[in-house]
């Protein structure tokens, strides 16, 4: 016992030391950092480091912004640089960081618009998928005028595959009984727990998703001239992945070269005095040079990103924001509604859904924006499905990329009954109760008949509430609603056909439409106010010193959602296993991931 006590004493002391060291390091960082004025060289290229992940919004920690290119920074910089004589072209390095279909489409559209200015664009990769599936990555890479590949690399254009695990056999072996219900057959949220394989409805749904994405890839490859030497995209897929020389022969890349040859090309084209500037640096420099008139439009850009979970914290002072905090997002929408200086709202949703109650709270604030007469545009990112669609649908206009995953209008709920597991361990549970349904949510026993009746009534009520709100928001008849709902997932392209969205576009199009709805010309410069407000490093330090609990800030890093990220499975958590709805009914998309 003394050894155990000594272990925990040293463990707590170590955590305390790390906490204090983090605070001290933060103070030193803030003291030693001096603000630097961003400038744009007279001869420069816009530099995109796409080896970093593309993120929706910057995360401010005590130590500054985390790595990652924000989508708004990149598309805004590309748009402004089209007409800036100082920016001579765009150079990107890529190959490694995963990217979604919708992200690739939004960036590829911005690259094509930049190319229309007559300036050059060049992408370079050491590898584009010789050891991973680079089919989606190539949608973006192929949009550049010049695509150069290191001779030892490859191009992983090999098609698309979705995969999902099923745990019913494992649960049976350990004595756990999944007690779940979902509405309806296309929902798929509980399938990993109760099925041994894909149901016909889910297989149909996934085939429809892959078919839509394949059509979109075919159109993009053709637009960029990357299918000129292949008879069809199916033939191209079946022959991949490709070695560098094979990719060059097929016109998938334009040149095999090493990085020093890229540098020589840039020196020759721009001169040795040229420089590069990142999207964030470029936007800061342009903002400093620009003086907006007092009557310029002010657009609130509200982010709702990640799984929607009950009581999901917005983050902590040391390590920054985490997840879709429904109450922070609802507060941000309310702040935008109450601020008379905000002319319109763009609501960026990138969420697979989650808990129904918190999603409903966000839906309500979007509805109140419309009731107040303040324009609100919802623009979907990689995914806005189930609860992610729910929080979007009430906006004045709903936009998506053709490859966005959306729909999944359905719900599920349930519990795991563990009596069999306890019996295997030699543990016996007994119960006394008052009320025949008092133990309805016990994790020990299965539902009794009366408990299951009440449970099913709750699931049915939430599905009816969800679908009625969809019908009202989208003006759908009962037949059209049933054809779009029942848990079906859609790409943005197909969601347009069934009436779930109003049009296609990313952040720039949403901001332009918001300006128009607020009575401004879409081309006029606007001030973008990002909400929820992300505290600065100084504000985070003040939070720790004045009122925060440093021990809690460190221990929060080791909460379940963050351990998922630390272990490298955040993609699986988002697109793979749905959250277990221990707090009620869940509106979360079905369980799958894109094989990479």
TORLOSE-162730 format. One line per 8 residues: number of its first residue (from 0); their letters; for each residue x, y, z of C-alpha. Coordinates in nm, 3 decimals. Example, Ala and Ser with C-alpha at 12.3 -4.5 7.8 and 13.67 -1.06 7.14 Angstrom:
2
0) as) 1.230,-0.450,0.780 ~ 1.367,-0.106,0.714
***
This chain:
596
0) xxxxxxxx) 0.000,0.000,0.000 ~ 0.285,0.236,0.082 ~ 0.430,0.177,-0.267 ~ 0.095,0.258,-0.428 ~ 0.064,0.575,-0.222 ~ 0.415,0.679,-0.317 ~ 0.332,0.618,-0.686 ~ 0.027,0.844,-0.676
8) xxxxxxxx) 0.217,1.107,-0.479 ~ 0.484,1.122,-0.750 ~ 0.221,1.111,-1.023 ~ 0.034,1.411,-0.881 ~ 0.359,1.593,-0.819 ~ 0.463,1.533,-1.179 ~ 0.134,1.663,-1.313 ~ 0.162,1.969,-1.090
16) xxxxxxxx) 0.516,2.031,-1.211 ~ 0.409,2.002,-1.575 ~ 0.123,2.242,-1.509 ~ 0.345,2.505,-1.352 ~ 0.612,2.457,-1.617 ~ 0.348,2.513,-1.886 ~ 0.233,2.834,-1.721 ~ 0.588,2.963,-1.677
24) xxxxxxxx) 0.675,2.871,-2.036 ~ 0.367,3.057,-2.150 ~ 0.465,3.367,-1.959 ~ 0.819,3.355,-2.104 ~ 0.672,3.305,-2.452 ~ 0.443,3.606,-2.419 ~ 0.716,3.829,-2.277 ~ 0.972,3.740,-2.541
32) xxxxxxxx) 0.738,3.762,-2.838 ~ 0.720,4.099,-3.007 ~ 0.453,4.170,-3.266 ~ 0.580,4.174,-3.621 ~ 0.418,4.375,-3.897 ~ 0.332,4.148,-4.188 ~ 0.435,4.280,-4.529 ~ 0.400,4.157,-4.887
40) xxxxxxxx) 0.721,4.155,-5.094 ~ 0.706,4.327,-5.432 ~ 0.773,3.997,-5.612 ~ 0.626,3.706,-5.422 ~ 0.448,3.375,-5.452 ~ 0.165,3.267,-5.229 ~ 0.299,2.963,-5.043 ~ 0.060,2.681,-4.946
48) xxxxxxxx) 0.202,2.415,-4.718 ~ -0.056,2.145,-4.774 ~ 0.152,1.893,-4.583 ~ -0.026,2.047,-4.285 ~ -0.387,1.953,-4.217 ~ -0.656,2.191,-4.337 ~ -0.853,2.315,-4.035 ~ -1.166,2.522,-4.010
56) xxxxxxxx) -1.050,2.777,-3.757 ~ -0.724,2.862,-3.580 ~ -0.688,2.738,-3.224 ~ -0.522,2.978,-2.983 ~ -0.343,2.807,-2.696 ~ -0.129,2.962,-2.427 ~ 0.163,2.918,-2.667 ~ 0.004,3.079,-2.971
64) xxxxxxxx) -0.179,2.930,-3.269 ~ -0.157,2.559,-3.341 ~ -0.038,2.422,-3.672 ~ -0.276,2.394,-3.963 ~ -0.393,2.606,-4.251 ~ -0.740,2.749,-4.205 ~ -0.977,2.721,-4.497 ~ -1.087,3.084,-4.468
72) xxxxxxxx) -0.725,3.206,-4.476 ~ -0.644,3.007,-4.788 ~ -0.951,3.084,-4.997 ~ -0.948,3.452,-4.896 ~ -0.578,3.486,-4.982 ~ -0.621,3.314,-5.318 ~ -0.915,3.540,-5.399 ~ -0.733,3.861,-5.309
80) xxxxxxxx) -0.405,3.758,-5.472 ~ -0.573,3.719,-5.813 ~ -0.566,4.097,-5.859 ~ -0.256,4.180,-5.653 ~ 0.036,4.256,-5.887 ~ 0.284,4.169,-5.613 ~ 0.173,3.806,-5.611 ~ 0.312,3.639,-5.923
88) xxxxxxxx) 0.184,3.289,-5.864 ~ 0.099,3.013,-5.620 ~ 0.331,2.732,-5.509 ~ 0.206,2.443,-5.298 ~ 0.376,2.145,-5.140 ~ 0.148,1.854,-5.065 ~ 0.121,1.482,-5.012 ~ 0.058,1.334,-4.671
96) xxxxxxxx) -0.199,1.533,-4.476 ~ -0.546,1.382,-4.522 ~ -0.806,1.599,-4.690 ~ -1.178,1.547,-4.734 ~ -1.366,1.557,-5.063 ~ -1.536,1.886,-4.978 ~ -1.209,2.047,-4.864 ~ -1.036,1.940,-5.184
104) xxxxxxxx) -1.323,2.080,-5.390 ~ -1.331,2.416,-5.210 ~ -0.956,2.464,-5.249 ~ -0.951,2.337,-5.609 ~ -1.222,2.588,-5.700 ~ -1.012,2.867,-5.545 ~ -0.702,2.749,-5.737 ~ -0.894,2.744,-6.067
112) xxxxxxxx) -1.027,3.095,-6.002 ~ -0.672,3.213,-5.934 ~ -0.549,3.048,-6.256 ~ -0.807,3.248,-6.451 ~ -0.604,3.560,-6.367 ~ -0.326,3.428,-6.592 ~ -0.079,3.376,-6.308 ~ 0.101,3.046,-6.267
120) xxxxxxxx) 0.021,2.774,-6.016 ~ 0.256,2.488,-5.929 ~ 0.212,2.199,-5.687 ~ 0.502,1.978,-5.580 ~ 0.487,1.646,-5.397 ~ 0.746,1.397,-5.284 ~ 0.464,1.144,-5.298 ~ 0.094,1.153,-5.382
128) xxxxxxxx) -0.015,0.817,-5.258 ~ 0.226,0.535,-5.334 ~ 0.158,0.404,-4.981 ~ -0.190,0.548,-4.921 ~ -0.501,0.615,-5.122 ~ -0.447,0.954,-5.282 ~ -0.759,0.965,-5.499 ~ -0.915,1.261,-5.314
136) xxxxxxxx) -0.578,1.434,-5.269 ~ -0.534,1.421,-5.645 ~ -0.859,1.614,-5.703 ~ -0.681,1.915,-5.549 ~ -0.336,1.844,-5.693 ~ -0.473,1.813,-6.046 ~ -0.626,2.163,-6.031 ~ -0.279,2.323,-6.043
144) xxxxxxxx) -0.148,2.422,-6.384 ~ 0.180,2.241,-6.314 ~ 0.205,1.929,-6.098 ~ 0.559,1.809,-6.028 ~ 0.645,1.483,-5.854 ~ 0.968,1.356,-5.705 ~ 1.095,1.066,-5.921 ~ 1.079,0.823,-5.629
152) xxxxxxxx) 0.717,0.905,-5.552 ~ 0.388,0.779,-5.685 ~ 0.027,0.879,-5.749 ~ -0.231,0.683,-5.553 ~ -0.532,0.731,-5.778 ~ -0.695,0.394,-5.712 ~ -1.065,0.458,-5.646 ~ -1.267,0.491,-5.327
160) xxxxxxxx) -1.356,0.249,-5.050 ~ -1.563,0.282,-4.735 ~ -1.514,0.050,-4.441 ~ -1.674,0.002,-4.101 ~ -1.625,-0.242,-3.810 ~ -1.898,-0.459,-3.655 ~ -1.874,-0.567,-3.291 ~ -2.179,-0.784,-3.232
168) xxxxxxxx) -1.973,-1.106,-3.226 ~ -1.731,-0.958,-2.975 ~ -2.015,-0.841,-2.750 ~ -2.169,-1.188,-2.756 ~ -1.839,-1.341,-2.648 ~ -1.801,-1.111,-2.348 ~ -2.168,-1.119,-2.243 ~ -2.270,-0.764,-2.339
176) xxxxxxxx) -2.613,-0.710,-2.493 ~ -2.658,-0.394,-2.706 ~ -3.008,-0.252,-2.647 ~ -3.056,0.003,-2.925 ~ -3.321,0.142,-3.158 ~ -3.280,0.367,-3.462 ~ -3.506,0.551,-3.705 ~ -3.491,0.420,-3.971
184) xxxxxxxx) -3.330,0.154,-4.190 ~ -3.076,0.388,-4.355 ~ -2.959,0.546,-4.030 ~ -2.686,0.295,-3.955 ~ -2.575,0.459,-3.630 ~ -2.627,0.146,-3.420 ~ -2.526,-0.108,-3.683 ~ -2.168,-0.158,-3.556
192) xxxxxxxx) -2.316,-0.268,-3.221 ~ -2.611,-0.485,-3.331 ~ -2.521,-0.624,-3.674 ~ -2.256,-0.865,-3.797 ~ -2.223,-0.691,-4.134 ~ -2.373,-0.425,-4.359 ~ -2.748,-0.435,-4.404 ~ -2.882,-0.403,-4.761
200) xxxxxxxx) -3.004,-0.049,-4.687 ~ -2.665,0.068,-4.560 ~ -2.481,-0.100,-4.848 ~ -2.717,0.079,-5.089 ~ -2.652,0.409,-4.913 ~ -2.273,0.370,-4.928 ~ -2.282,0.270,-5.295 ~ -2.485,0.583,-5.369
208) xxxxxxxx) -2.230,0.797,-5.181 ~ -1.933,0.644,-5.366 ~ -2.112,0.673,-5.699 ~ -2.178,1.042,-5.646 ~ -1.820,1.108,-5.540 ~ -1.689,0.913,-5.841 ~ -1.899,1.126,-6.076 ~ -1.757,1.439,-5.914
216) xxxxxxxx) -1.399,1.312,-5.941 ~ -1.455,1.228,-6.308 ~ -1.582,1.582,-6.375 ~ -1.291,1.742,-6.190 ~ -1.024,1.528,-6.359 ~ -1.177,1.607,-6.699 ~ -1.199,1.980,-6.626 ~ -0.831,1.986,-6.534
224) xxxxxxxx) -0.726,1.776,-6.832 ~ -0.606,1.485,-6.621 ~ -0.801,1.211,-6.800 ~ -0.671,1.287,-7.151 ~ -0.474,0.963,-7.177 ~ -0.719,0.733,-6.994 ~ -1.029,0.588,-7.157 ~ -1.234,0.629,-6.838
232) xxxxxxxx) -1.200,0.700,-6.470 ~ -1.280,0.335,-6.395 ~ -0.983,0.223,-6.607 ~ -0.768,0.483,-6.429 ~ -0.879,0.359,-6.088 ~ -0.823,-0.008,-6.171 ~ -0.465,0.059,-6.283 ~ -0.358,0.251,-5.973
240) xxxxxxxx) -0.165,0.331,-5.768 ~ 0.093,0.452,-6.019 ~ 0.471,0.474,-6.013 ~ 0.617,0.813,-6.099 ~ 0.706,0.728,-6.459 ~ 0.365,0.569,-6.515 ~ 0.194,0.881,-6.379 ~ 0.401,1.101,-6.611
248) xxxxxxxx) 0.314,0.886,-6.914 ~ -0.057,0.910,-6.831 ~ -0.044,1.288,-6.788 ~ -0.127,1.264,-6.419 ~ 0.182,1.473,-6.342 ~ 0.362,1.724,-6.564 ~ 0.722,1.672,-6.458 ~ 0.942,1.449,-6.244
256) xxxxxxxx) 1.178,1.667,-6.043 ~ 1.346,1.720,-5.709 ~ 1.288,2.018,-5.486 ~ 1.609,2.195,-5.587 ~ 1.477,2.193,-5.945 ~ 1.160,2.364,-5.823 ~ 1.372,2.630,-5.654 ~ 1.573,2.678,-5.973
264) xxxxxxxx) 1.250,2.713,-6.173 ~ 1.120,2.980,-5.935 ~ 1.448,3.173,-5.939 ~ 1.449,3.166,-6.317 ~ 1.087,3.276,-6.343 ~ 1.076,3.534,-6.065 ~ 1.437,3.624,-5.999 ~ 1.652,3.547,-5.694
272) xxxxxxxx) 1.510,3.846,-5.504 ~ 1.160,3.701,-5.497 ~ 1.008,3.574,-5.175 ~ 0.713,3.372,-5.051 ~ 0.427,3.463,-4.820 ~ 0.181,3.234,-4.641 ~ -0.195,3.288,-4.666 ~ -0.217,3.403,-4.303
280) xxxxxxxx) 0.073,3.649,-4.344 ~ -0.069,3.777,-4.671 ~ -0.415,3.836,-4.524 ~ -0.268,4.020,-4.224 ~ -0.059,4.243,-4.450 ~ -0.352,4.323,-4.677 ~ -0.576,4.398,-4.379 ~ -0.314,4.637,-4.241
288) xxxxxxxx) -0.296,4.816,-4.576 ~ -0.672,4.836,-4.611 ~ -0.893,5.098,-4.449 ~ -1.254,4.990,-4.442 ~ -1.514,5.268,-4.451 ~ -1.740,5.307,-4.146 ~ -2.036,5.173,-4.342 ~ -1.859,4.855,-4.457
296) xxxxxxxx) -2.058,4.539,-4.390 ~ -1.972,4.339,-4.078 ~ -2.029,3.966,-4.120 ~ -2.017,3.729,-3.823 ~ -1.852,3.398,-3.911 ~ -1.972,3.144,-3.655 ~ -1.803,2.803,-3.643 ~ -1.973,2.480,-3.539
304) xxxxxxxx) -1.710,2.209,-3.575 ~ -1.691,1.853,-3.444 ~ -1.931,1.609,-3.280 ~ -2.212,1.778,-3.085 ~ -2.191,1.640,-2.733 ~ -2.377,1.733,-2.412 ~ -2.174,1.967,-2.193 ~ -1.891,1.960,-2.446
312) xxxxxxxx) -1.644,2.221,-2.317 ~ -1.528,2.487,-2.557 ~ -1.169,2.422,-2.454 ~ -0.928,2.509,-2.179 ~ -0.677,2.781,-2.116 ~ -0.366,2.574,-2.178 ~ -0.456,2.371,-2.482 ~ -0.726,2.560,-2.667
320) xxxxxxxx) -1.064,2.471,-2.813 ~ -1.199,2.121,-2.859 ~ -1.510,2.000,-3.036 ~ -1.850,2.151,-3.110 ~ -1.957,2.318,-2.787 ~ -2.331,2.360,-2.856 ~ -2.379,2.615,-2.582 ~ -2.082,2.825,-2.694
328) xxxxxxxx) -2.213,2.814,-3.051 ~ -2.567,2.901,-2.940 ~ -2.428,3.194,-2.738 ~ -2.225,3.312,-3.039 ~ -2.536,3.307,-3.260 ~ -2.728,3.497,-2.991 ~ -2.448,3.754,-2.962 ~ -2.456,3.807,-3.339
336) xxxxxxxx) -2.833,3.852,-3.327 ~ -2.816,4.109,-3.047 ~ -2.524,4.306,-3.192 ~ -2.665,4.586,-3.408 ~ -2.324,4.627,-3.574 ~ -2.345,4.275,-3.723 ~ -2.522,4.289,-4.061 ~ -2.542,3.916,-4.137
344) xxxxxxxx) -2.421,3.578,-4.015 ~ -2.237,3.298,-4.194 ~ -2.268,2.973,-3.999 ~ -1.994,2.727,-4.096 ~ -2.096,2.375,-3.993 ~ -1.853,2.084,-4.008 ~ -2.011,1.821,-3.787 ~ -2.130,1.458,-3.811
352) xxxxxxxx) -2.398,1.539,-3.555 ~ -2.436,1.418,-3.200 ~ -2.673,1.466,-2.908 ~ -3.021,1.577,-3.011 ~ -3.104,1.813,-2.724 ~ -2.795,2.034,-2.764 ~ -2.844,2.029,-3.143 ~ -3.198,2.154,-3.087
360) xxxxxxxx) -3.065,2.442,-2.875 ~ -2.843,2.554,-3.163 ~ -3.133,2.511,-3.411 ~ -3.338,2.744,-3.194 ~ -3.078,3.021,-3.209 ~ -3.059,2.996,-3.588 ~ -3.439,3.027,-3.597 ~ -3.424,3.334,-3.371
368) xxxxxxxx) -3.178,3.499,-3.609 ~ -3.430,3.464,-3.890 ~ -3.714,3.585,-3.667 ~ -3.505,3.895,-3.587 ~ -3.464,3.963,-3.959 ~ -3.088,3.919,-3.956 ~ -2.971,3.719,-4.262 ~ -2.803,3.388,-4.184
376) xxxxxxxx) -2.632,3.163,-4.438 ~ -2.535,2.809,-4.338 ~ -2.237,2.674,-4.529 ~ -2.142,2.311,-4.484 ~ -1.783,2.187,-4.472 ~ -1.667,1.828,-4.505 ~ -1.973,1.692,-4.327 ~ -2.295,1.838,-4.192
384) xxxxxxxx) -2.501,1.528,-4.129 ~ -2.776,1.432,-3.886 ~ -2.738,1.682,-3.599 ~ -2.498,1.873,-3.823 ~ -2.777,1.906,-4.080 ~ -3.031,1.983,-3.808 ~ -2.840,2.292,-3.688 ~ -2.794,2.413,-4.049
392) xxxxxxxx) -3.136,2.368,-4.206 ~ -3.315,2.664,-4.047 ~ -3.085,2.922,-4.210 ~ -3.216,3.158,-4.479 ~ -2.997,2.972,-4.727 ~ -2.808,2.646,-4.695 ~ -2.496,2.592,-4.908 ~ -2.271,2.289,-4.944
400) xxxxxxxx) -1.989,2.163,-5.159 ~ -2.091,1.889,-5.404 ~ -1.882,1.641,-5.203 ~ -2.010,1.739,-4.859 ~ -2.164,1.452,-4.662 ~ -2.506,1.560,-4.536 ~ -2.855,1.432,-4.468 ~ -2.867,1.135,-4.230
408) xxxxxxxx) -3.202,1.262,-4.104 ~ -3.266,1.006,-3.835 ~ -3.191,0.926,-3.473 ~ -3.085,0.642,-3.250 ~ -3.049,0.569,-2.880 ~ -2.992,0.285,-2.640 ~ -2.761,0.129,-2.389 ~ -2.540,-0.174,-2.329
416) xxxxxxxx) -2.670,-0.436,-2.086 ~ -2.372,-0.594,-1.908 ~ -2.535,-0.859,-1.687 ~ -2.379,-1.143,-1.888 ~ -2.033,-0.992,-1.852 ~ -2.071,-0.959,-1.474 ~ -2.188,-1.319,-1.449 ~ -1.880,-1.436,-1.638
424) xxxxxxxx) -1.674,-1.247,-1.379 ~ -1.862,-1.412,-1.092 ~ -2.045,-1.096,-0.989 ~ -2.415,-1.104,-0.904 ~ -2.632,-0.790,-0.914 ~ -2.965,-0.754,-0.732 ~ -3.211,-0.465,-0.732 ~ -3.492,-0.308,-0.535
432) xxxxxxxx) -3.701,-0.034,-0.694 ~ -4.008,0.185,-0.671 ~ -4.165,0.229,-1.016 ~ -4.163,-0.040,-1.283 ~ -3.940,0.169,-1.516 ~ -3.704,0.312,-1.253 ~ -3.409,0.113,-1.390 ~ -3.478,0.187,-1.755
440) xxxxxxxx) -3.128,0.328,-1.811 ~ -2.943,0.080,-1.595 ~ -2.634,-0.052,-1.768 ~ -2.682,-0.391,-1.605 ~ -3.015,-0.527,-1.729 ~ -3.187,-0.540,-2.066 ~ -3.505,-0.340,-2.123 ~ -3.820,-0.496,-1.982
448) xxxxxxxx) -4.131,-0.487,-2.199 ~ -4.267,-0.171,-2.034 ~ -3.925,-0.006,-2.041 ~ -3.883,-0.079,-2.410 ~ -4.225,0.068,-2.484 ~ -4.129,0.395,-2.314 ~ -3.785,0.390,-2.476 ~ -3.931,0.343,-2.825
456) xxxxxxxx) -4.184,0.617,-2.765 ~ -3.897,0.856,-2.690 ~ -3.705,0.762,-3.003 ~ -4.020,0.797,-3.216 ~ -4.094,1.139,-3.067 ~ -3.748,1.273,-3.145 ~ -3.757,1.140,-3.503 ~ -4.097,1.299,-3.555
464) xxxxxxxx) -3.973,1.629,-3.412 ~ -3.663,1.619,-3.634 ~ -3.853,1.539,-3.953 ~ -4.131,1.790,-3.888 ~ -3.871,2.064,-3.848 ~ -3.700,1.953,-4.169 ~ -4.030,1.963,-4.357 ~ -4.111,2.311,-4.223
472) xxxxxxxx) -3.763,2.451,-4.292 ~ -3.731,2.305,-4.640 ~ -4.093,2.313,-4.752 ~ -4.106,1.939,-4.821 ~ -4.421,1.733,-4.867 ~ -4.467,1.414,-4.666 ~ -4.362,1.202,-4.962 ~ -4.056,1.413,-5.044
480) xxxxxxxx) -3.954,1.416,-4.680 ~ -3.976,1.039,-4.649 ~ -3.766,0.997,-4.965 ~ -3.497,1.229,-4.824 ~ -3.503,1.110,-4.464 ~ -3.515,0.770,-4.288 ~ -3.145,0.815,-4.214 ~ -3.025,0.838,-4.577
488) xxxxxxxx) -2.691,1.007,-4.628 ~ -2.637,1.230,-4.931 ~ -2.355,1.412,-5.096 ~ -2.411,1.784,-5.137 ~ -2.480,1.725,-5.507 ~ -2.757,1.476,-5.435 ~ -2.890,1.675,-5.138 ~ -2.966,1.954,-5.384
496) xxxxxxxx) -3.179,1.715,-5.589 ~ -3.392,1.611,-5.290 ~ -3.438,1.966,-5.161 ~ -3.214,1.961,-4.854 ~ -2.988,2.251,-4.960 ~ -3.027,2.568,-5.169 ~ -2.704,2.579,-5.366 ~ -2.335,2.502,-5.396
504) xxxxxxxx) -2.050,2.704,-5.256 ~ -1.793,2.740,-4.984 ~ -1.702,3.014,-4.742 ~ -1.641,3.287,-5.002 ~ -1.975,3.227,-5.173 ~ -2.154,3.221,-4.837 ~ -1.996,3.553,-4.736 ~ -2.086,3.706,-5.074
512) xxxxxxxx) -2.448,3.594,-5.039 ~ -2.462,3.722,-4.682 ~ -2.350,4.066,-4.804 ~ -2.619,4.062,-5.071 ~ -2.890,3.963,-4.825 ~ -2.780,4.247,-4.597 ~ -2.819,4.495,-4.882 ~ -2.456,4.528,-4.994
520) xxxxxxxx) -2.285,4.451,-5.322 ~ -2.123,4.108,-5.311 ~ -1.789,4.252,-5.428 ~ -1.754,4.511,-5.148 ~ -1.493,4.439,-4.877 ~ -1.643,4.328,-4.547 ~ -1.513,4.297,-4.194 ~ -1.530,3.934,-4.083
528) xxxxxxxx) -1.591,3.882,-3.711 ~ -1.509,3.524,-3.608 ~ -1.725,3.371,-3.334 ~ -1.712,3.212,-3.083 ~ -1.434,3.445,-2.978 ~ -1.106,3.258,-2.944 ~ -0.914,3.395,-2.642 ~ -0.570,3.536,-2.709
536) xxxxxxxx) -0.268,3.384,-2.529 ~ -0.277,3.676,-2.283 ~ -0.645,3.613,-2.209 ~ -0.575,3.243,-2.160 ~ -0.298,3.326,-1.915 ~ -0.531,3.559,-1.727 ~ -0.787,3.278,-1.709 ~ -0.534,3.048,-1.545
544) xxxxxxxx) -0.393,3.306,-1.305 ~ -0.719,3.472,-1.201 ~ -0.974,3.198,-1.194 ~ -0.875,2.881,-1.370 ~ -0.769,2.551,-1.217 ~ -0.427,2.462,-1.365 ~ -0.460,2.099,-1.254 ~ -0.795,2.071,-1.430
552) xxxxxxxx) -0.653,2.231,-1.744 ~ -0.384,1.964,-1.767 ~ -0.609,1.675,-1.669 ~ -0.861,1.784,-1.934 ~ -0.602,1.698,-2.195 ~ -0.647,1.335,-2.100 ~ -1.025,1.328,-2.138 ~ -1.168,1.066,-2.371
560) xxxxxxxx) -1.214,1.290,-2.679 ~ -0.855,1.409,-2.656 ~ -0.711,1.064,-2.602 ~ -0.879,0.967,-2.928 ~ -0.691,1.250,-3.099 ~ -0.362,1.177,-2.923 ~ -0.379,0.814,-3.032 ~ -0.437,0.920,-3.391
568) xxxxxxxx) -0.793,0.796,-3.430 ~ -0.982,1.125,-3.447 ~ -1.080,1.053,-3.808 ~ -1.224,0.719,-3.699 ~ -1.403,0.887,-3.409 ~ -1.565,1.138,-3.644 ~ -1.645,0.914,-3.941 ~ -1.622,0.574,-3.775
576) xxxxxxxx) -1.773,0.483,-3.441 ~ -2.070,0.696,-3.341 ~ -2.081,0.823,-2.982 ~ -2.270,0.599,-2.742 ~ -2.580,0.803,-2.654 ~ -2.558,0.778,-2.276 ~ -2.727,1.117,-2.234 ~ -3.035,1.059,-2.449
584) xxxxxxxx) -3.117,1.034,-2.819 ~ -2.840,1.092,-3.071 ~ -2.856,1.244,-3.416 ~ -2.522,1.127,-3.554 ~ -2.429,1.006,-3.901 ~ -2.368,0.633,-3.966 ~ -2.042,0.462,-3.886 ~ -1.783,0.446,-4.161
592) xxxx) -1.449,0.584,-4.268 ~ -1.292,0.649,-4.606 ~ -1.015,0.393,-4.647 ~ -0.680,0.569,-4.681
***
